[in-house]
Amino acid sequence: MKEKLYFELVDYEGQIMNRQNSQIIKISAIEPNSSVKGTDFGRIKKGVAEFDNLIFISEDGRKNIKYE
């Protein structure tokens, strides 16, 4: 299944930080035997980063895998 992921950069008051256009978000695996394949970073545009070429990889049967 192919779908895009969108992440909003939100401040402590819950407002989208739409002026942060030079920031980059990177997604990384933090658990053993897990990884991320594809374009694992996205530039923020108007407070939103878009990912459309990303695959999350882990062992079969594992649940609640964490990424950062």
C-alpha positions as CSV (number, residue, x, y, z in Angstrom):
1,M,0.0,0.0,0.0
2,K,1.4,3.4,-0.9
3,E,0.3,6.5,1.0
4,K,2.0,9.7,1.9
5,L,2.9,10.6,5.4
6,Y,2.6,14.2,6.6
7,F,4.2,15.5,9.8
8,E,3.4,18.9,11.2
9,L,6.0,20.9,13.2
10,V,3.9,22.0,16.2
11,D,4.9,24.3,19.0
12,Y,4.2,23.9,22.8
13,E,0.8,25.6,22.4
14,G,-0.3,23.1,19.6
15,Q,0.1,25.6,16.8
16,I,1.7,24.7,13.5
17,M,5.0,26.4,13.1
18,N,4.5,27.5,9.5
19,R,7.4,29.9,9.4
20,Q,10.0,27.1,9.9
21,N,10.8,26.5,6.2
22,S,14.5,25.6,6.5
23,Q,14.1,22.7,9.0
24,I,14.5,19.1,7.9
25,I,12.8,16.1,9.6
26,K,14.6,12.8,9.6
27,I,13.0,9.4,10.5
28,S,15.3,6.8,12.1
29,A,14.8,3.3,13.6
30,I,15.8,3.2,17.2
31,E,15.2,-0.5,18.0
32,P,17.5,-3.5,17.1
33,N,16.6,-5.3,13.9
34,S,14.5,-2.4,12.6
35,S,15.3,0.1,9.8
36,V,14.0,2.7,7.4
37,K,14.4,2.4,3.7
38,G,13.9,5.1,1.1
39,T,14.0,8.8,1.5
40,D,14.0,9.1,5.3
41,F,14.1,12.9,5.5
42,G,11.8,15.7,4.5
43,R,12.1,19.5,4.3
44,I,9.4,21.4,6.1
45,K,7.3,23.7,3.9
46,K,4.7,25.9,5.7
47,G,5.1,23.8,8.8
48,V,4.5,20.4,7.1
49,A,7.0,17.7,6.0
50,E,5.9,15.2,3.4
51,F,7.2,11.6,2.9
52,D,6.2,9.5,0.0
53,N,9.1,7.1,-0.6
54,L,9.5,5.4,2.8
55,I,9.5,1.8,4.0
56,F,9.5,0.8,7.7
57,I,11.3,-2.6,8.2
58,S,11.2,-4.9,11.2
59,E,11.1,-8.6,12.1
60,D,7.9,-10.5,11.6
61,G,5.5,-10.6,14.5
62,R,7.0,-7.6,16.4
63,K,4.5,-5.0,17.6
64,N,4.9,-1.3,18.6
65,I,8.2,-0.7,16.9
66,K,9.5,2.8,17.7
67,Y,11.1,5.2,15.3
68,E,12.3,8.7,15.9
